[in-house]
Amino acid sequence: MATVRPARFVEPDEKRVRIGPLWRAIIETGFIIFLYYSNLLMGEYTHGNNPGGAKRLGAALYDILTLDNFIIAVISALIGYVVVEYLRTKV
C-alpha cells in the first residue's frame, strides 16, 4: 500500500531569505512616514479644512511638505519602530 505524503507549501531544503535589521528598520519607518503623509494629505481634503472650495493637489502638497512635518514624521516613525520591535521580541 502506498503512503500518502502531506502537501507542503515550502520544501524543507529551501531557506527563507531574511532581510537585515537595518533594511527592516528602513522599510518599517518608511512605511510609517508614508502613512503619516497620506493622513496629512487626506486631511487637506476634508470639509472642515477646506471651506472656500476645492484645493488642487499641488497646493495640498505644498502645505504638507514642510520641514516641521518631516521632523514630526521621522520622530513618530522612530518611536513606532521601537514600540513594534519591543512588542515583536516580547510576543
Protein Blocks (a to p, Z undefined) as FASTA:
>chain_A
ZZdddddfbdfklccddddfklmmmmmmmmmmmmmmmmmmmmmmpmklmmnbccdfklmm
mmmmcfklmmmmmmmmmmmmmmmmmmmmmZZ
